[in-house]
């Protein structure tokens, strides 16, 4: 169902978002590249004070690359649920009005995204038009009846990743990008500094977002691999077939050695005959 949401959800007129929480991030030196003056390499302390941790709440729209993020110290339901409701309300306000459909057809559209599940969520008797799909982890805080009923009332269908299936959530990828850009080579002293770095990186990402395309199907990956052109390093140029690489010095030496042995064998064989 999640793969179908990524591939055909937009064509059905549904907005597809993903949600996850990143962290916790500690106030300690972060490994990674960083700038420093020549001759003065950056130094990091060998210990750090436990000033607390920070987490990042993320909503990601793969079709456009837009990310909505908020840094928090803790992530209980009292913090997560109000933020999700506020963000979902803002997202729904930007979507076009849904077309009117029959009650039976509307319920069928909702039930389609539960096909094949062993444990299905009980849908309410009255359902609004389906407008948005959200991919979420199967955490207890994501499955509380109060939150699920609120999403149903606003035309939102949650799709929960299975156990050990976090790779189905594209929010995992954007979280890794934000974490690397914000924290690598840094030594934040307080959780508030971590939050500021992460939120600033998310704002910078939204200035020029990159859409994500689902590529999880193994057969589809093989087809794309056969159709993919070979990239050239240093730019976006590509060629239809790979360029022939010149042999290295070691390869040249090995070839010359092989030819020498072959010539010596031919000479010795002729002498023996």
KEDO-193194 format. One line per field, with one value per residue: chain; x, y, z of N, C-alpha, C in turn. Coordinates in pm, whole numbers, plus 50000, padded with zeros to 5 digits. Layout:
BEGIN
unit: [A;...]
nu: [X;...]
nv: [Y;...]
nw: [Z;...]
cau: [X;...]
cav: [Y;...]
caw: [Z;...]
cu: [X;...]
cv: [Y;...]
cw: [Z;...]
END
This chain:
BEGIN
unit: [A;A;A;A;A;A;A;A;A;A;A;A;A;A;A;A;A;A;A;A;A;A;A;A;A;A;A;A;A;A;A;A;A;A;A;A;A;A;A;A;A;A;A;A;A;A;A;A;A;A;A;A;A;A;A;A;A;A;A;A;A;A;A;A;A;A;A;A;A;A;A;A;A;A;A;A;A;A;A;A;A;A;A;A;A;A;A;A;A;A;A;A;A;A;A;A;A;A;A;A;A;A;A;A;A;A;A;A;A;A;A;A;A;A;A;A;A;A;A;A;A;A;A;A;A;A;A;A;A;A;A;A;A;A;A;A;A;A;A;A;A;A;A;A;A;A;A;A;A;A;A;A;A;A;A;A;A;A;A;A;A;A;A;A;A;A;A;A;A;A;A;A;A;A;A;A;A;A;A;A;A;A;A;A;A;A;A;A;A;A;A;A;A;A;A;A;A;A;A;A;A;A;A;A;A;A;A;A;A;A;A;A;A;A;A;A;A;A;A;A;A;A;A;A;A;A;A;A;A;A;A;A;A;A;A;A;A;A;A;A;A;A;A;A;A;A;A;A;A;A;A;A;A;A;A;A;A;A;A;A;A;A;A;A;A;A;A;A;A;A;A;A;A]
nu: [50082;50196;50395;50230;50101;50311;50361;50117;49949;49943;49844;49584;49472;49540;49716;50037;50213;50488;50586;50788;51005;51312;51617;51710;51932;52248;52436;52722;53052;53033;53114;53270;53324;53462;53517;53830;54104;54407;54669;54572;54413;54081;53981;53842;53680;53751;53558;53219;52946;52641;52385;52128;51894;51782;51513;51371;51080;50924;50764;50724;50701;50720;50669;50712;50931;50911;50960;50845;50940;51015;51192;51226;51249;51151;50931;50650;50304;50151;50294;50352;50101;49941;50110;50108;49835;49807;49985;49881;49630;49707;49821;49602;49448;49571;49513;49313;48952;48777;48619;48267;48145;47971;47839;47891;48093;48287;48353;48462;48693;48836;48866;49028;49292;49343;49362;49469;49580;49636;49550;49317;49223;48933;48698;48516;48154;48056;48229;48449;48541;48832;49150;49421;49717;49924;50236;50352;50541;50479;50431;50319;50223;50137;49910;49700;49356;49228;49387;49382;49107;49068;49221;49078;48837;48915;48975;49213;49426;49606;49902;50072;50403;50537;50675;51022;51032;51112;51246;51059;50966;50998;51066;51278;51502;51518;51556;51811;51962;51916;52022;52293;52377;52332;52461;52712;53052;53010;52987;52758;52647;52418;52082;51905;52065;52113;51852;51813;52004;51909;51648;51712;51853;51647;51484;51657;51670;51409;51412;51516;51399;51430;51260;51155;51165;51009;51192;51192;51113;51246;51255;51192;51412;51612;51533;51562;51834;51932;51850;51974;52197;52553;52711;52934;53215;53226;53040;52706;52710;52667;52705;52609;52724;52979;53291;53609;53859;54195;54462;54602;54928;55008;54846;54947;55209;55161;55054;55271;55446;55310;55315;55592;55645;55497;55633;55887;55812;55734;55979;56142;56000;56022;56301;56334;56198]
nv: [49881;50123;50160;50181;50418;50601;50580;50595;50757;51041;51064;50988;51206;51257;51392;51303;51252;51214;51118;51157;51125;51259;51187;51111;51399;51463;51693;51706;51673;51654;51430;51494;51695;52024;52379;52547;52756;52771;52565;52564;52335;52220;52155;51925;51869;51597;51510;51573;51772;51658;51807;51758;51653;51687;51674;51626;51705;51596;51654;51549;51612;51421;51463;51733;51797;51954;52030;52020;52115;52094;52168;52012;51959;51733;51464;51388;51273;51496;51699;51618;51559;51807;51957;51803;51820;52095;52135;51957;52075;52317;52220;52093;52317;52427;52253;52164;52179;51880;51658;51583;51270;50954;50797;50522;50477;50650;50529;50297;50397;50472;50221;50093;50148;49982;49730;49395;49406;49251;49340;49573;49916;50028;50190;50499;50540;50754;50917;51169;51309;51151;51293;51309;51118;50977;50857;50678;50576;50278;50353;50376;50627;50724;50589;50640;50646;50899;51070;50928;50923;51197;51246;51089;51233;51458;51377;51231;50961;50736;50551;50289;50189;49857;49631;49663;49798;50058;50158;50207;50457;50769;50991;50923;50952;51230;51324;51228;51380;51643;51623;51568;51798;51996;51932;51807;51821;52009;52140;52155;52333;52344;52207;52386;52513;52303;52266;52512;52493;52271;52355;52584;52467;52320;52529;52641;52426;52426;52650;52574;52309;51952;51720;51387;51057;50744;50445;50173;49920;49613;49498;49721;49879;49737;49769;50047;50057;49938;50124;50350;50616;50667;50852;51131;51229;51530;51696;51733;51590;51307;50980;50738;50485;50338;50510;50414;50331;50430;50203;50155;50218;49988;49795;49814;49726;49462;49357;49381;49205;48963;48939;48916;48668;48511;48544;48442;48179;48098;48122;47939;47705;47682;47650;47409;47235]
nw: [50000;50076;49882;49657;49724;49695;49421;49269;49408;49377;49117;49157;49266;49529;49803;49911;50196;50426;50758;51047;51337;51421;51589;51934;51957;52085;52294;52194;52045;51693;51440;51122;50821;50835;50832;50875;50974;50778;50892;51148;51276;51352;51685;51911;52222;52449;52618;52722;52845;52973;52862;52798;52539;52196;51959;51631;51468;51179;50872;50546;50199;49934;49657;49595;49749;49972;50313;50643;50952;51300;51589;51905;52261;52390;52294;52358;52337;52392;52281;52018;51890;51885;51715;51477;51407;51362;51146;50952;50914;50798;50562;50436;50386;50165;49960;49672;49657;49730;49492;49474;49568;49560;49856;49893;49703;49802;50050;49949;49829;50057;50182;50005;50068;50272;50189;50195;50450;50763;51009;51035;51050;51208;51027;51055;51054;50903;50657;50538;50213;50080;50106;50165;50209;50453;50544;50813;51104;51295;51568;51911;51980;51737;51682;51850;51946;51952;51788;51543;51479;51451;51220;51034;51032;50896;50643;50609;50557;50742;50678;50799;50853;50840;51092;51127;50889;50828;50612;50421;50460;50338;50478;50637;50475;50418;50674;50733;50555;50648;50908;50854;50713;50901;51147;51117;51195;51391;51726;51930;52216;52369;52382;52262;52074;51896;51801;51671;51465;51316;51238;51090;50880;50762;50670;50483;50303;50199;50039;49796;49714;49662;49473;49561;49436;49438;49455;49523;49431;49333;49074;48917;48974;48844;48578;48547;48588;48358;48172;48253;48203;48189;48426;48419;48602;48795;48669;48529;48297;48080;47935;47686;47692;47899;47935;47807;48027;48088;48147;48472;48622;48758;48633;48372;48418;48497;48263;48089;48215;48180;47901;47867;47991;47820;47577;47648;47698;47441;47306;47445;47394;47117;47099;47230;47057]
cau: [50000;50283;50455;50126;50079;50418;50362;49991;49867;49925;49758;49446;49428;49566;49846;50108;50314;50550;50608;50878;51077;51456;51686;51757;52065;52315;52526;52857;53117;52983;53215;53239;53410;53433;53615;53921;54213;54524;54764;54504;54304;53980;53999;53720;53710;53735;53440;53114;52849;52509;52293;51997;51888;51682;51455;51318;50955;50938;50664;50793;50620;50816;50641;50770;51050;50887;50973;50798;51018;51014;51277;51167;51332;51089;50828;50532;50184;50103;50370;50343;49966;49904;50189;50057;49705;49826;50049;49787;49528;49766;49838;49470;49399;49631;49468;49185;48832;48758;48492;48162;48130;47869;47883;47947;48221;48383;48401;48549;48822;48905;48900;49133;49423;49357;49359;49583;49626;49579;49484;49269;49163;48788;48662;48388;48038;48053;48365;48458;48622;48972;49228;49564;49777;50044;50312;50400;50586;50374;50451;50194;50174;50077;49790;49601;49224;49194;49456;49336;48972;49081;49266;48966;48739;48968;49008;49352;49440;49741;49958;50176;50507;50542;50790;51149;51004;51131;51297;50947;50930;51094;51111;51408;51608;51532;51613;51956;52021;51913;52116;52431;52407;52321;52539;52845;53161;52967;52988;52656;52662;52287;51980;51849;52153;52084;51723;51832;52077;51822;51541;51771;51883;51520;51443;51744;51629;51283;51436;51539;51378;51452;51158;51200;51090;51023;51267;51212;51086;51370;51246;51199;51549;51690;51498;51627;51978;51963;51823;52048;52319;52669;52746;53073;53246;53251;52928;52590;52722;52657;52725;52523;52802;53092;53415;53720;53958;54332;54512;54693;55067;55014;54789;55043;55321;55117;55040;55405;55500;55244;55368;55729;55637;55448;55741;55989;55761;55740;56120;56189;55933;56082;56435;56323;56159]
cav: [50000;50240;50178;50233;50558;50679;50571;50630;50841;51173;51053;50973;51331;51255;51440;51199;51306;51120;51179;51083;51204;51233;51209;51235;51449;51502;51808;51653;51698;51574;51401;51544;51799;52159;52478;52600;52832;52687;52546;52560;52237;52226;52062;51893;51814;51452;51482;51671;51778;51612;51918;51719;51615;51753;51592;51702;51656;51615;51618;51561;51592;51377;51512;51866;51812;52044;51970;52098;52062;52168;52110;52004;51892;51602;51438;51312;51297;51632;51788;51571;51566;51943;52000;51734;51875;52228;52123;51896;52174;52411;52151;52075;52446;52456;52156;52198;52117;51745;51641;51509;51131;50880;50747;50388;50490;50714;50428;50206;50463;50460;50081;50049;50162;49881;49599;49309;49419;49155;49417;49694;50016;50038;50320;50551;50520;50867;50952;51278;51270;51125;51400;51304;50996;51005;50738;50696;50458;50217;50380;50385;50763;50749;50506;50669;50665;51040;51123;50860;50972;51333;51238;51041;51341;51560;51318;51186;50818;50698;50425;50258;50098;49734;49612;49660;49852;50203;50197;50248;50594;50859;51090;50881;51006;51374;51345;51206;51495;51758;51600;51581;51938;52085;51898;51751;51912;52107;52102;52235;52336;52332;52155;52496;52535;52195;52296;52624;52445;52185;52433;52669;52381;52289;52648;52650;52322;52465;52753;52505;52167;51848;51615;51250;50958;50613;50350;50057;49793;49556;49484;49854;49926;49673;49834;50177;50037;49914;50245;50463;50656;50669;50988;51171;51301;51673;51773;51652;51525;51161;50911;50621;50370;50384;50540;50322;50387;50391;50116;50213;50172;49849;49712;49810;49641;49323;49315;49360;49082;48851;48927;48864;48524;48444;48542;48347;48043;48066;48104;47813;47596;47668;47598;47268;47162]
caw: [50000;50082;49750;49569;49758;49635;49275;49204;49494;49319;48999;49204;49326;49672;49848;49984;50286;50517;50889;51135;51435;51417;51715;51996;51928;52209;52289;52192;51916;51583;51339;50989;50768;50878;50788;50975;50915;50745;51000;51278;51265;51457;51797;51984;52355;52460;52699;52704;52952;52932;52877;52746;52399;52112;51854;51518;51411;51035;50773;50418;50080;49833;49521;49578;49830;50084;50445;50758;51064;51425;51690;52039;52360;52410;52194;52403;52258;52416;52192;51881;51832;51844;51599;51359;51370;51305;51014;50859;50881;50702;50433;50376;50338;50035;49860;49608;49715;49673;49419;49544;49524;49633;49986;49877;49632;49892;50144;49874;49814;50185;50209;49913;50131;50377;50125;50226;50588;50856;51116;50972;51136;51189;50971;51106;50967;50811;50616;50440;50095;50108;50047;50195;50262;50530;50581;50949;51177;51377;51710;51988;51974;51607;51667;51953;51884;51937;51670;51422;51449;51400;51081;50953;51018;50806;50513;50608;50578;50782;50630;50895;50807;50921;51178;51051;50756;50824;50480;50338;50494;50275;50575;50689;50389;50436;50807;50726;50486;50738;51018;50806;50679;51017;51266;51093;51226;51490;51868;51998;52360;52432;52291;52183;51959;51802;51740;51579;51347;51237;51177;50986;50765;50695;50595;50366;50209;50135;49939;49668;49749;49561;49482;49576;49358;49500;49374;49607;49366;49282;48929;48857;48985;48737;48451;48545;48575;48217;48097;48309;48137;48277;48463;48416;48723;48789;48614;48499;48167;48084;47808;47672;47735;47980;47865;47832;48117;48064;48254;48570;48612;48803;48527;48262;48457;48494;48123;48033;48271;48116;47765;47877;48016;47701;47478;47695;47680;47299;47268;47502;47327;46986;47117;47264;46937]
cu: [50086;50349;50353;50096;50185;50404;50234;49905;49840;49833;49612;49394;49451;49706;49910;50220;50371;50584;50700;50940;51223;51517;51669;51902;52126;52406;52670;52921;53068;53094;53171;53335;53367;53546;53702;54034;54330;54622;54703;54388;54207;54002;53867;53756;53683;53616;53339;53017;52712;52407;52152;52005;51780;51635;51396;51192;50953;50811;50725;50698;50712;50793;50704;50901;51032;50897;50923;50860;51007;51101;51213;51267;51282;50975;50716;50413;50130;50177;50349;50205;49923;49982;50139;49923;49719;49886;49955;49676;49582;49785;49704;49414;49455;49583;49338;49069;48809;48626;48392;48146;48021;47927;47950;48083;48327;48438;48492;48688;48902;48952;49009;49270;49437;49359;49486;49635;49559;49503;49445;49209;49014;48754;48531;48274;48028;48195;48360;48536;48769;49057;49378;49601;49905;50107;50377;50454;50473;50402;50317;50136;50110;49944;49688;49465;49190;49259;49404;49196;48977;49125;49154;48865;48784;49013;49152;49356;49583;49779;50080;50276;50509;50667;50915;51128;51020;51186;51184;50908;51037;51139;51245;51521;51627;51589;51764;52025;52026;52013;52259;52466;52410;52427;52679;52952;53127;52983;52885;52669;52530;52189;51915;51935;52133;51954;51737;51903;51987;51712;51595;51805;51756;51469;51528;51709;51504;51301;51463;51523;51399;51343;51222;51107;51115;51093;51291;51190;51215;51367;51256;51340;51636;51659;51566;51777;52017;51943;51908;52172;52431;52712;52897;53101;53269;53138;52811;52595;52717;52677;52637;52595;52925;53215;53522;53825;54097;54382;54606;54833;55080;54957;54884;55161;55282;55103;55176;55469;55438;55295;55510;55728;55592;55556;55848;55942;55769;55884;56172;56125;55995;56221;56431;56288;56274]
cv: [50126;50265;50228;50379;50646;50687;50621;50723;50978;51170;51034;51100;51340;51312;51333;51264;51192;51192;51092;51181;51162;51263;51091;51268;51504;51622;51758;51684;51600;51552;51457;51653;51935;52250;52521;52671;52739;52682;52541;52463;52250;52119;52046;51837;51665;51414;51594;51661;51738;51722;51884;51689;51696;51655;51683;51634;51693;51571;51647;51528;51550;51438;51647;51883;51904;51968;52069;52036;52154;52095;52118;51937;51750;51587;51349;51344;51438;51735;51749;51594;51708;51993;51933;51793;52013;52221;52061;51995;52276;52347;52134;52206;52483;52361;52202;52126;51981;51738;51561;51370;51066;50821;50610;50394;50553;50614;50328;50266;50458;50317;50029;50052;50076;49740;49521;49319;49314;49224;49552;49788;50025;50179;50369;50529;50632;50912;51070;51230;51255;51228;51380;51168;51034;50873;50765;50565;50406;50231;50395;50526;50800;50677;50531;50695;50812;51100;51060;50908;51116;51333;51189;51154;51449;51501;51272;51038;50786;50561;50394;50159;49973;49731;49592;49711;50002;50250;50236;50394;50687;50970;51053;50942;51155;51406;51326;51324;51615;51742;51622;51726;52028;52058;51845;51858;52017;52051;52189;52223;52315;52269;52265;52527;52427;52223;52408;52579;52361;52264;52527;52588;52345;52409;52667;52546;52364;52577;52694;52355;52075;51742;51477;51159;50821;50518;50220;49923;49738;49542;49619;49910;49864;49736;49970;50163;50011;50040;50363;50491;50670;50812;51008;51255;51449;51756;51678;51585;51374;51107;50787;50496;50418;50408;50439;50390;50338;50304;50190;50159;50027;49756;49703;49718;49493;49272;49291;49233;48960;48831;48872;48715;48450;48435;48442;48204;48003;48040;47970;47694;47572;47609;47449;47184;47153]
cw: [50000;49947;49649;49598;49694;49483;49209;49287;49434;49198;49037;49270;49475;49701;49937;50064;50370;50647;50971;51235;51432;51553;51810;51960;52057;52185;52301;52056;51810;51480;51204;50947;50819;50833;50906;50902;50884;50861;51138;51269;51381;51562;51871;52120;52360;52547;52676;52822;52898;52963;52831;52597;52327;52005;51747;51467;51263;50963;50636;50304;49966;49695;49495;49653;49949;50216;50549;50882;51183;51526;51827;52132;52384;52312;52250;52315;52277;52332;52046;51820;51797;51723;51471;51315;51307;51165;50912;50820;50781;50565;50363;50322;50202;49925;49796;49674;49651;49597;49500;49482;49608;49762;49972;49807;49722;49994;50073;49854;49943;50209;50118;49980;50255;50320;50159;50367;50676;50969;51058;51077;51105;51143;51031;51006;50863;50784;50519;50317;50134;50034;50063;50250;50336;50573;50716;51004;51265;51526;51780;51981;51843;51590;51778;51889;51861;51813;51542;51383;51398;51254;50990;50930;50922;50672;50499;50640;50619;50727;50718;50834;50896;51008;51092;50907;50749;50691;50385;50361;50436;50369;50635;50607;50410;50574;50806;50658;50579;50852;50971;50778;50802;51123;51239;51118;51330;51632;51940;52149;52434;52333;52206;52061;51854;51728;51637;51453;51257;51167;51069;50861;50689;50616;50471;50260;50132;50033;49801;49691;49631;49576;49491;49494;49421;49404;49448;49540;49302;49130;48859;48866;48876;48602;48441;48531;48430;48133;48141;48225;48238;48299;48454;48540;48699;48734;48591;48364;48182;47943;47806;47719;47810;47895;47903;47918;48080;48178;48347;48550;48656;48698;48407;48293;48452;48351;48059;48087;48205;47974;47767;47901;47892;47595;47520;47675;47533;47255;47319;47431;47189;46996;47148;47142;46840]
END
